[in-house]
Amino acid sequence: MDNVENNEVVSDLDERASQIFSDFMVRITKFEELVSVGSRFLGGFHQHLELLRKRPLQISEVVDGVLKANQTTRVKAYVKSGCINVNDGVQSVIKLNECQIGFQEHISRAKELLYEVECLMDAVLKVLHSVSETTFKYEVKHPTDGLVAHQAKLEKEEMESVYPRKPSVSDYATMMGSMYIMLKQDYIMQEKIISSLELYPSSEELESYSLMWTLRPYIKDEIIHEAWRYIR
């Protein structure tokens, strides 16, 4: 009877860990979506900053002759501004401000998701501790059964080397730990990039930021793909 109860407890803990992992992957998906939105903000910021940095048009003799032959108020204002559309400049400033607000919202939401991920990690570690505690208590109470269970475990592992098995609580905890480290590093990189934008970096710097944001060097795709296989 004790063995049946022990198996039921462990099975319930496995299901609990599976649910925690599913919730964890939901947060991972939300973080991925957030990164995509942030990428669009970064692209917009780059585009409109370059428009503001656009040099005045160098007018050739031919164009200068045409402009002098059409001295309307509008043409005069356009030439005086360096052949730059003032309204375009105003719109670029507005867009840059919108991007900066978007970046702050991005960091705030990313930080919230990171905290939620940490909480889920704590939860799965507690489940892992409960599984270890339950198994230990049973083996101490039934040492002979414990040896039998150990042999059964070895046989099970041998079978699992041939046939796929469902993830254990330990598998979930290990995978979540690996993914959390990647996510944390990715977040720190994004935070540094966004902080640097306040100094209005050069075109070359902006290009490198966009490249790093897209490549996400700390994220290992093979780990992400493996994690999705844990969802059943």
N, C-alpha and C positions, 0 to 999 in steps of 0.2 A: 504493500500500500504506500509506504514511504517513497519507494522508487517512482510510482505513478505520480504522486504529488510533486516530487522533485522535478520530474519531466514536464509536468504542467506549468510549474513556476518558471522554469527555464524557457519553455515555449512562449509564455506570456511576455517574458522579458525580451525575447527575440523579436516578437511582434512590436513591442514598444520601441525597440531600437530601429526597426524598419520604418516605423512611422516618423520617428525623429529624423531619420536620414531623408525621407521624402520631403519633410518640411525644410530641411537643410538645402536640398536641391532646388526647391522653390525660390529660396533666397539667392542661390547661385544664379538662377535664371533671371531674376530681377536685377541683379548686379550686372549681368551681361547686357541686358536691355539698357541699363543706365549708362554703361560705357558707350554704347552706340549713339545715344542721345548726346553725350558729352563730345563725341567725335564730330557731330554736326555743328555743335557750338564752336568747337576749335576751328573747324573749316571756315565758318562764318566770320569768326574773329580775324583770322588770317586774311581773308578776302577784303574785308572792310578796312582793316588797318593799312593794307597795301594801297587801297584807293585813296586814303588820306595822305599817304606818302608819295602819291603820284606827282612826278615833276611837271612843271608847267610845259605846255607844248612849245616846241621850237618852231617858229613860223618861218617858212621859206619866203623868198622874194615874191614868188608868184601868188602865194596865199596872202601875203601882206598887201599886195596890190588889190586883190579882190576885196579884202576887208576895208581898205581905205576908200574903195569905190562904193561901199555899202555902209556908210557911217550912221547906222540907226542906233538908238539908245541901247537896245538889247545887245547889238554887236559890240558897242563901246564897252559895256559892262563886262561882256565875256572876255574881251581882250585884256581889260584892266585886271581881271582875276587870274590872268595867266592861261587863259583858255581852259579853265576848270569850271565845271558846273557847280555853283555854290549849293544848290539844292541836293546834289549828290553827296557833297561833303557833310551836310547836315544829317542826311539819312544815314550815312556811314557812322557818324558819331552816335546816333540813336541806336543803331544796330550793335555797335561795340558795347554800349551800356547794357543792352538786353543780354548780350553774350556773357558779360561779367556777372549779371544777376543769375543767369542760368548756371554758370560755373559754381557760384556759391550754393545754389540749391542742389546741384549735383554732389558737391562734397558733403553737404549736410545729410542727404539721403543715403549716400554711400556709407557714411559713418554709422548711420542707424542700422543699415543692413549688416555691417560688420559686427555691430554689437549683438544683433539678433543671432548671427552665426555663432558668436562666442557662447551665448546662452544655450544654444542647441548642442554645442560641443560639451558643455558642462553636463547637460542632461544625459547625453549618451555615455559619458564617463561614469556617471552615477549608475546607469543601467549595467555597465560593464563590471563595476564594483559589486553590484547585487548578484550578478551571475557567478562571479568568482566566490563570493561569500556563500551562496546557496550550494554550489558544487562542493566547496570545502567542508561545510557542515555535514553534508550527506556522506562524504567519503570518510570523515572522522567517525560518524555514527555507525557506518556500515563499511568497515575496512575491506572485508572480503568482496562485497558488492563493488567497492571502489576499484579493486583490481580487475574485476570482470568488466566494469565500465571502461577502464583504461584500455583493456584488450579490444573491446568493441570499438572504442574510438580509433585505435590503430587500424583496425579492419575497415572502418568507415573512411579513414583518410586514404587508404589504399584504393578503395573503390572510387573515391572522389578524384583520384589522379587520372582516372579513365573517364568518369562521368562528371559533368559540371555539378557543383553543389550551390546551395543558396548561401549568401554571405552570413557570417557569424557576427555577433555583437562586436567582437574584436576587429573584424574586417571593417565594419562601419566606422568605428572609432579611429582606426588608422587612416582610412580614406579621408574622413572629415578633417583630421589633423593636417594631412598633406595639402588639402585644398585650401584650408584656412591660411596656411603660410603663404601660398601663392596669392590669395586674395588680398592679404594684408600688404604684401610687397607691391602689388599692382595699385592698391589704394594710395600708398605712400608716394609712388611715382606720380600718380595723377595729381595728388595734393601739391607736390613740388612744381609740377608744370603749371598748374593754375596760379600758384603764388608768383611764379616768374612772369606771368602775363601782365601783372600789374605794373611792371617796369617797361612795358611795350618793347619786347625783344626785337632783334633784327630779323630780316626775312629768313636768313639761314637758320637762326635759332628756332623760329616758328616751324620751319620745314622739318627740323629734327624732332621737335615736340610732336608734330602730327605723325611722324613716322613711328616714334616710340609708342604713342597712344594706340596706333593701329596694330603694330607688331605685338605689343604686350609681352615683352621678353620674359617676364616672370611666370607667365601662364603656360603650363604644359598641356597641350591638347590631348595627348594620349591618356593623361590622368583623368581629364574631364570625360572623355569617351568611356573609360573604364568605370567611372562613377555611375554613369547612366545605365550601365549593365546591372548595377546593383538594385535598380528599381524593378520590382516585380508586381 
